[in-house]
């Protein structure tokens, strides 16, 4: 048994004791979901809850559990921590394979987090690769799996405009020459936009309709500006980028870790899912789904769920007064990462709405997330409670995870595809 394993086990024991103490005599907070979620009062934790299942993966032939009326199959397996996907015009599905890398260990708690994350397969050696999947015979299983790009720096978001392919590395946007005839890229990558790396390292990419603008999510370095707000300058934001020049401006700020982005077609509004801060309780504050206003400020790190002040942070009252309340709560610490628009009829019985990939919590007494859910929309806004699409990623006793969903997208055949970075698979969801 290695030192990291020993530490992880020790952390689990200490964390378990702390969790039992927090549960003793406490009321169970109702999960915070929906536009008018009841967010419990903050309970600052001197020692942050640390609870995460050991990564196990699915047994051969096993899959997540699909909701009634749906079925799921493995579109691809044997990947290396697949996180995000991009469907190309020729029907290829590109998959970004990358993970967090250990670093910035300064305290025993930092070491404990890293040890726990290694056990959960959430940090380690990053593949730094994009893989191409092809299902030429249309049977719902990718028979071809080949390397598309290597030598990247924690790639995540991908986008295509004409003969230019864009990759969101943790430290910026890189472009490559793309040949539509062969579906290949060539030449050395050209960096057009710089971002501060590390911390919340994912960099999602999304074009607007005419591809005149490219939108990129850049997460915070820390939980609540723990290392100083000077290091957070230019972070916790969604950027609007000129794809020709790379010039970028902050489109919206105060978004602790905005990952998946999608367009709502009725209003044309940009929507995103955001991972909120830690250390205030199981349901406080909730992660959220929200429309994004140009010039809008969404609270981080000074406040949350509108203008609820986080008194652990030195305040900026002027900014707090402008903070916009998110549209829809997604539950506390669900790690909602993936997002895509799903038109009515894509899956039987599902109307228009947004699909959300919930990676799952690591910092609450009862685990949350570990699911793919659907939020129905009507007239450009969420219109009801969430519905399950996939569950069964987590063992009933919460000790092991079989999978953790991340990116979601509509596949070339109209199915729903889900990237799973613990099962190392891409799942395909269709009608039963």
Phi, psi and omega in degrees: 000124180284167182299321181296323178294318179298314179298317180300318178294319178297318177298318180300319180293313179296316179298321178298319178296317179296320179296317179298321178296321180289328179285330186296121178073006182262151174277149179277121180286138177290135177306134184270099179229146171101175185290332181241047182299142175272099183273119182299156176298142182296141175231091184302133183256117176299316172248115185295138175302133180227103182215120182212136181288153174287133180290125181239323186083167178278143173296154180308131179085352180267154180220169169299169179267121179274149177296158178307136182090357181238161173222159183224141174222163177280113175285323178205146177227175176074020177278178182237088179059060178291133185241317190220157184225155174217126179269125183269162182302330181275004179093352174297148174247117177268139183234123175275125180247113183197162176208168175297144178245139182300142178175166178066031180278114183237336186230163174303325179293322175302314180297321179297318179298314181299315180299318179293317180295325176296317179297328181270005180061039180251356176208154182160213179275119183278133178295327179052052188218152168245127181250143179256130176245135180228134176241074186294327183271358173069026181268006179084010177228127180287111180276345179241131180221111185217157180290133179256314179213143175228180177071027182266172182241089184049064180292152179215274181291148178223150180201153182231133172226109180059245181252025177235128179252131185250136177235131175268091171283164181297332183258008176151182181261131180240140179246151178225153173289133182239133179256108181299333182290320182258341184075018182250160172255160180212164176081174177282145177292145179244118179281123182251339182218134177262137169233152173291130184274179170072192186060227170286097200269349185290142180230091179287153179228140179207123175281152166281181189300316182265007177061030175274342180225146178238130183253134186227133176267133179231113183279170179291164175281327190224186181290301182222044182072033186300331184260011180106138183289342176296327178284344181267357180301130181083004181248183180054052188207164165251128181262148168253122189241136170282113186291343180276320185254338185085356178300138186225148172225154176287118178280318177208148183231183182071022181253099190309309178209085177275116185252268182297142176229153181201155176263136173268117192289335182291314182261342186076014182280149173276134177238155178212162170248140188231133172273119182274181186288164182249167170088015180239007179126167184298320184248008187237126341277165178283149162297163187209161172248129183209150166290155186239118180269139175299121182085002183286152176236130190247014164112324188293141355267002193284329184206173182213162180045054185097239187243032174283113188287136171265103188284003172281349188247136172299126196273157172232087186303325181296318178290318179304320182297340181261356188297132181267132176286130178298163184281326193206120178282142184243019179091150183289122171062030178287350183053055179287111186248308185280148178206133170206152174281134178238111181293153176306136179093350177300314172240137185300132178086000181252128177280192171300145175170187181252136172264136182235126173269114182259106186297325176110150188280163173225001194219041175213160187291325172242125186295151180223166183081226182053051185198161167248121184239168182231133176247113181291147179237149173211131181055038174083005183225155173303140190232017180173181181291159179290155176237144177284141167249308177228138172223192178083017176278347187236135177296148182303327180274002176066015183275330180227153172249134175274335180194169175215109183287144179233260184288149176226145177199162175275123184286172182297337179262010179087002175281173172260127178253142182228125175274133183234112188270001170260317175285347183056045186222161166248120179267147180238124184247130178220180172292147181292000000 
